[in-house]
Amino acid sequence: MTAFRETGWAKINLALHVRRRRADGYHEIETLFAFVDGGDAIAAGLADTDTLTIDGEFGEGLSPGSDNLVMKVLTLLRDRYGADRVPSLAVTLTKALPVAAGIGGGSADAAAMARLIRAHFLPEIGDTTLARLVSPLGADIAACVASEACLGVGVGEELSAVPGLQLGGTPVLLVNPRQPVTTGPVFAAWDGIDRGPLFTGADLRAQLLGARNDLQRPAVAQCPAIADILLELGALRPWLTRMSGSGATCFALFDAAAGRDAAAAALADRHPDWWLMAGALR
């Protein structure tokens, strides 16, 4: 069987400002997405019927059925373009990223599946069209299609480039306490206070240092270990540390890979139960 392969790159929110709660229950946000050069793996091959097999460290308990976002993308694109264009596939999803972790695992996997199908069966479709097609499945999926740093507004699906944003290659360390955090209750517990917009400008580092994640307080209430991670990361001399998304994963950006690697070694020694991923921004 010929295997087609894609990666669901880990997403981080360098900043996430919540501006208001909408009447439909969703929240207007402003966020700066970035992506790490590591993530889940998808492999697929032609088959008589669609199947999904899930393995990997964090695969246990995940549904391999039609309700999985990976399969929803396959069904959506086949319904849109026809079975003659999008054939049946046997798919294997290897989960290397923790689930319910604020790093877009499910959305990244859905976007990776969309890219895989596009690359082998629908090559005429650009990123913008593909993102528009799959974004109804989840707010973060649109950003995960290109998996490039960008500004997201609305509920995170309205994307735009950030001129002058040059963070590719920045050493990053992701840390998760292996405790899932449920997104809905975190947003619901937001205190409703608009603390101001997210600005991006010429001095990006200064802008990021002055930014925030407005979901951190309610996430810490659900998972106190987040506060411990942020405290320990901050002591390891990154130039930025923050919680990603609705938690519980936190990240630290370093000026040099040596600093990132020393921090990873120190945390692995002190907290062998924490999940760590060292990489670089894409």
C-alpha positions as CSV (number, residue, x, y, z in Angstrom):
1,M,0.0,0.0,0.0
2,T,1.3,3.4,-1.0
3,A,1.3,5.6,2.1
4,F,0.6,9.3,1.9
5,R,1.9,11.2,4.9
6,E,1.3,14.5,6.6
7,T,2.0,16.1,10.0
8,G,-0.5,17.9,12.3
9,W,1.9,20.6,13.5
10,A,1.4,21.7,17.1
11,K,-0.2,25.1,17.4
12,I,0.5,27.7,20.1
13,N,-1.1,31.0,20.9
14,L,1.7,33.5,21.5
15,A,-1.0,35.8,22.9
16,L,-4.8,35.4,23.2
17,H,-7.0,38.4,24.1
18,V,-10.7,37.8,24.7
19,R,-12.7,40.9,23.8
20,R,-16.3,40.0,24.3
21,R,-18.8,37.2,24.8
22,R,-21.3,37.0,21.9
23,A,-25.0,36.3,22.1
24,D,-24.5,32.9,20.4
25,G,-22.2,31.8,23.3
26,Y,-18.9,32.1,21.3
27,H,-16.3,34.7,22.2
28,E,-14.6,37.3,20.0
29,I,-10.9,36.9,20.4
30,E,-7.6,38.3,19.0
31,T,-4.8,35.8,18.9
32,L,-1.4,35.4,17.4
33,F,-1.0,31.9,16.1
34,A,2.4,30.2,15.7
35,F,3.3,26.6,14.9
36,V,6.0,24.2,16.1
37,D,8.0,21.8,14.0
38,G,6.6,18.7,15.7
39,G,3.2,17.1,16.0
40,D,0.9,14.2,15.2
41,A,1.5,12.0,12.2
42,I,-1.1,10.9,9.6
43,A,-0.5,8.2,7.1
44,A,-3.1,7.1,4.5
45,G,-3.4,4.7,1.6
46,L,-6.0,3.7,-0.9
47,A,-8.6,1.3,0.4
48,D,-12.0,-0.3,-0.4
49,T,-13.6,1.6,2.5
50,D,-12.7,4.4,4.9
51,T,-11.0,3.3,8.1
52,L,-9.2,5.1,10.9
53,T,-6.6,3.5,13.2
54,I,-5.3,5.6,16.1
55,D,-2.1,4.8,17.9
56,G,0.7,6.7,19.7
57,E,1.3,7.8,23.2
58,F,-2.0,9.8,23.4
59,G,-4.2,7.7,21.2
60,E,-5.9,5.7,23.9
61,G,-9.6,6.4,24.2
62,L,-10.0,8.5,21.0
63,S,-12.8,7.6,18.7
64,P,-11.8,6.1,15.3
65,G,-15.3,6.6,14.0
66,S,-17.0,9.1,11.7
67,D,-17.2,11.6,14.6
68,N,-13.4,12.0,14.5
69,L,-12.3,15.3,12.9
70,V,-9.9,13.5,10.6
71,M,-12.8,11.4,9.2
72,K,-15.1,14.4,9.1
73,V,-12.6,16.2,6.8
74,L,-12.5,13.2,4.5
75,T,-16.3,13.0,4.3
76,L,-16.6,16.8,3.8
77,L,-14.2,17.0,0.9
78,R,-15.6,13.9,-0.7
79,D,-19.1,15.3,-0.5
80,R,-17.8,18.5,-2.0
81,Y,-15.7,17.1,-4.8
82,G,-17.1,13.6,-5.3
83,A,-15.9,10.0,-4.7
84,D,-14.2,10.0,-8.1
85,R,-11.9,12.7,-6.9
86,V,-11.5,11.7,-3.2
87,P,-11.3,7.9,-2.9
88,S,-11.7,5.7,0.1
89,L,-8.7,5.7,2.4
90,A,-7.2,3.7,5.2
91,V,-5.9,6.3,7.7
92,T,-3.5,5.9,10.6
93,L,-3.3,8.7,13.1
94,T,-0.3,8.6,15.5
95,K,-1.0,10.9,18.5
96,A,2.2,12.4,19.8
97,L,0.5,15.5,21.2
98,P,-1.6,15.4,24.4
99,V,-5.3,15.7,24.1
100,A,-7.3,18.7,25.4
101,A,-4.0,20.6,25.8
102,G,-4.5,24.0,24.1
103,I,-2.1,23.2,21.2
104,G,-4.7,22.4,18.5
105,G,-4.2,18.6,18.4
106,G,-7.6,17.7,16.9
107,S,-7.7,20.8,14.7
108,A,-4.1,20.2,13.6
109,D,-5.0,16.6,12.6
110,A,-8.0,17.7,10.7
111,A,-6.0,20.3,8.8
112,A,-3.2,17.7,8.1
113,M,-5.8,15.4,6.7
114,A,-7.1,18.2,4.5
115,R,-3.6,19.0,3.2
116,L,-3.0,15.3,2.5
117,I,-6.1,15.0,0.5
118,R,-5.4,18.2,-1.3
119,A,-1.8,17.2,-2.1
120,H,-2.7,13.9,-3.7
121,F,-6.2,14.3,-5.1
122,L,-7.2,18.0,-5.2
123,P,-4.0,19.9,-6.1
124,E,-5.8,22.9,-7.6
125,I,-7.1,24.0,-4.2
126,G,-5.2,26.8,-2.5
127,D,-4.8,27.3,1.3
128,T,-7.4,30.0,1.4
129,T,-10.1,27.8,-0.2
130,L,-9.1,24.8,1.8
131,A,-9.3,26.7,5.0
132,R,-12.7,28.1,4.1
133,L,-14.0,24.6,3.4
134,V,-12.9,23.0,6.6
135,S,-13.2,25.9,9.1
136,P,-16.9,25.0,9.9
137,L,-15.5,21.9,11.7
138,G,-13.6,24.0,14.3
139,A,-12.4,27.5,14.9
140,D,-8.6,26.6,14.9
141,I,-8.7,24.4,11.8
142,A,-8.4,27.4,9.4
143,A,-5.2,28.5,11.0
144,C,-3.8,25.0,11.0
145,V,-4.2,24.5,7.3
146,A,-1.2,26.6,6.4
147,S,0.3,26.2,9.9
148,E,2.1,29.5,9.5
149,A,2.2,32.3,12.1
150,C,-0.8,34.6,11.6
151,L,-3.2,36.9,13.4
152,G,-6.7,35.4,14.1
153,V,-9.7,37.4,15.0
154,G,-13.5,36.7,15.3
155,V,-13.6,33.3,16.9
156,G,-10.1,32.7,15.5
157,E,-11.1,31.8,12.0
158,E,-10.6,35.2,10.4
159,L,-6.9,35.2,9.5
160,S,-4.4,37.7,8.3
161,A,-0.6,37.9,7.8
162,V,1.4,39.9,10.3
163,P,4.0,42.0,8.3
164,G,7.5,41.7,9.7
165,L,6.7,38.7,11.8
166,Q,9.9,36.7,11.7
167,L,9.9,34.1,14.4
168,G,10.8,31.0,12.2
169,G,13.5,29.0,13.8
170,T,12.9,30.4,17.3
171,P,13.7,27.6,19.9
172,V,10.6,26.6,21.8
173,L,9.8,24.3,24.7
174,L,6.3,23.0,25.3
175,V,5.3,21.6,28.7
176,N,2.1,19.9,29.7
177,P,1.3,18.4,33.1
178,R,-0.6,15.4,31.5
179,Q,-3.9,16.8,32.8
180,P,-6.6,17.6,30.2
181,V,-8.4,20.9,30.3
182,T,-11.9,21.3,28.9
183,T,-12.1,24.4,26.6
184,G,-15.8,25.2,27.1
185,P,-15.7,25.7,30.9
186,V,-12.5,27.8,30.6
187,F,-14.2,30.2,28.2
188,A,-17.4,30.2,30.3
189,A,-15.4,31.2,33.3
190,W,-13.8,34.2,31.6
191,D,-14.6,37.2,33.8
192,G,-16.1,39.3,31.0
193,I,-13.6,42.1,31.3
194,D,-12.1,43.4,28.0
195,R,-8.5,44.2,28.9
196,G,-7.7,45.7,25.5
197,P,-6.7,44.7,22.0
198,L,-3.7,42.7,20.8
199,F,-1.3,45.0,18.9
200,T,1.5,43.9,16.6
201,G,4.1,46.3,15.5
202,A,7.7,46.8,14.6
203,D,9.0,45.7,18.0
204,L,7.4,42.4,18.1
205,R,9.2,41.2,21.2
206,A,8.0,44.2,23.2
207,Q,4.5,43.7,21.9
208,L,4.5,40.0,22.9
209,L,5.9,40.7,26.4
210,G,3.1,43.2,26.9
211,A,0.4,40.9,25.7
212,R,-1.4,38.1,27.6
213,N,-3.6,35.1,27.6
214,D,-7.0,36.0,29.0
215,L,-7.9,32.4,29.6
216,Q,-5.0,31.7,31.9
217,R,-6.8,32.5,35.1
218,P,-9.9,30.3,34.5
219,A,-7.6,27.5,33.2
220,V,-5.5,27.6,36.3
221,A,-8.6,27.3,38.4
222,Q,-9.4,24.1,36.5
223,C,-5.8,22.9,36.5
224,P,-3.5,24.5,39.1
225,A,-0.5,22.7,37.7
226,I,-0.4,25.3,34.9
227,A,0.7,27.9,37.5
228,D,3.5,25.6,38.6
229,I,4.7,25.1,35.0
230,L,4.7,28.8,34.3
231,L,6.7,29.5,37.5
232,E,9.3,26.9,36.7
233,L,9.6,27.9,33.0
234,G,10.0,31.6,33.9
235,A,12.9,30.7,36.1
236,L,14.8,29.1,33.2
237,R,15.5,32.4,31.4
238,P,13.3,32.2,28.3
239,W,12.4,35.6,26.7
240,L,8.7,34.7,26.7
241,T,6.6,32.1,28.6
242,R,2.9,31.8,28.5
243,M,0.0,29.3,28.5
244,S,-1.3,28.3,25.0
245,G,-4.9,28.4,24.1
246,S,-7.2,27.3,26.9
247,G,-4.4,25.2,28.5
248,A,-2.9,23.2,30.0
249,T,0.2,23.3,27.7
250,C,2.6,26.2,28.4
251,F,5.5,27.3,26.2
252,A,8.7,29.1,26.5
253,L,10.7,30.9,23.7
254,F,14.5,31.0,23.9
255,D,17.1,33.0,22.1
256,A,19.3,29.9,21.6
257,A,18.7,26.2,21.3
258,A,21.2,25.6,24.1
259,G,19.0,27.5,26.6
260,R,15.9,25.5,25.5
261,D,17.7,22.2,25.8
262,A,19.1,23.0,29.2
263,A,15.6,24.0,30.3
264,A,14.2,20.8,29.0
265,A,16.8,18.7,30.7
266,A,16.2,20.5,34.0
267,L,12.4,20.0,33.9
268,A,12.7,16.4,32.8
269,D,14.8,15.7,35.8
270,R,12.6,17.6,38.3
271,H,9.2,16.5,36.8
272,P,9.5,13.2,34.9
273,D,5.7,13.0,34.9
274,W,5.4,16.2,32.7
275,W,5.2,16.0,28.9
276,L,7.9,18.0,27.2
277,M,8.5,18.8,23.5
278,A,11.5,20.7,22.4
279,G,11.5,22.2,18.9
280,A,11.5,25.4,16.9
281,L,8.8,27.6,15.5
282,R,8.0,27.0,11.8
